[in-house]
Amino acid sequence: MTIGIGGAGSKIATALNPDATVINVSETELGKIPEAGRRILASLHHAGGQFRGSRKDPEIGREAFQSLRRELSQMARGDLVFSSTGGGTGNGITAALIEELTNLDEEIQPSQKTQFALILPFAKLEPAEFTRNTIAILGGPVSQAIDSGSTGNIFLFSNRLKFESRLREDRFNRMIADSLSVFQAVPEKNDTLGLLDGHIDYEDFAHYISRPFFNHFTYFDYNPSASFAGQLAANPNPLLLPPESPIEALFLLEVPAGGDPTAFYEILEYFAKIDVSPVYSVVENPERTKPFVTVSLLYSRKPAELLDDFNRISDEHTQAKVRKSLEQHIQLPKLEVNLREHAEREAKQRGAGEDVLSVLKRLGKL
Amino acid sequence: MSTLFDEQVSFLAEDHFLVLYWAAQSEGAGVRYNITNCFDDLKFSGMTRTKQTAMATVAALAALRFVDLRDEGNRKNIYITTHGAKALRQLVLEKAFSPKPSLHLKGIAS
């Protein structure tokens, strides 16, 4: 099952799975999701009814989490949760959920671990609050979750491609959903297509996605006569943040009917060089005309390093804001200082300056 | 008459000179100078510690018609007269006393 939290999370979750459960604090926002398996309105103590969102304030999301705490932490077991890190609802509820999972007394079974797909803002063009909220969730709950191993894979999607290629939102959401579907189809292909070497059954796959690391997956047409390292470097998944050096890996090689299945040794060698033993499977897919590989890398880049970019851009935002408000609110008068007049005024203050007689003359007293 | 004037001027003390000087400076700067300012200045210059003395100095100058005391609002403001101006000129030219800064003028100017 899939769960979408907040506006962005809900839209992507339903794009991947029309039966997804969507959660929001605003009825209006919930109504914007055309199809969903179940809609949950997280309650807020608000007298005016719940027709407003959380207005980029994660505290509102955290408060709302309390109303569905027990239900959500049970429901999220073994599921994939979508959420953006910029807004208030997704960030607040997800942060609280991750904390809840991290602080559980019981050990969570691997098959019960929750995977998270977090959509990070494109800091350059999105509001400064989004950047701030992202820094807070990555530096806090996500970092703790990776350290404690309380979650499954975490996918870090970035809005960069959307803004740089000026994509329609629904199209971009569809791209994320389609991309994830390719990765999630790995065990099914292993099961239904003719197996040539290795194997990744549902159990292996479930174990892999329950590992508490960041997951970067990608897929491309594989040319067995060229180096795998070069092809992998040239074909990262543009929707995800670039990976760090992997700790674990998984790949599925699909070869056309009658194709050479031994091409996978080159891939194994590549991973052996970087001390990773991947889980892999080679299948024959008659629909393919060229070998096609789906690769996933698990890495645990420290969120602190991950935050650097966001912090830098947040600083720039702040500086620009301060500069603007200075320009708008403070008028600095132009000071024209005449040194001679200034010296005379100083001398007058000391009582030694202007001759008292000239003063008296000026006053007409003499 | 001029002998009397010279004698009057020659008997003026430093505090009288300072009050005339400060009154002239204040009028030159376009600010009012009242008895309280005068007392503060005399105290700051170390001439006196009591308001009575300051009052006596001003009263003596007023009696000699060197200054004019005017009730304005609830303040007694000091204005230098033409006689006072002449007396001050004489004292300045004789270099009888050296001027001291006025706290009042300084406060306004700074």
Interface residues (C-beta under 8 A of the other chain):
Chain A: R345 K348 Q349 R350 G351 A352 E354 V356 L357 V359 L360 R362 L363 K365 L366
Chain B: Y21 A24 Q25 E27 G28 A29 I80 T81 T82 G84 A85 K86 L88 R89 V92 P99 K100 P101 S102 L105 K106 A109 S110
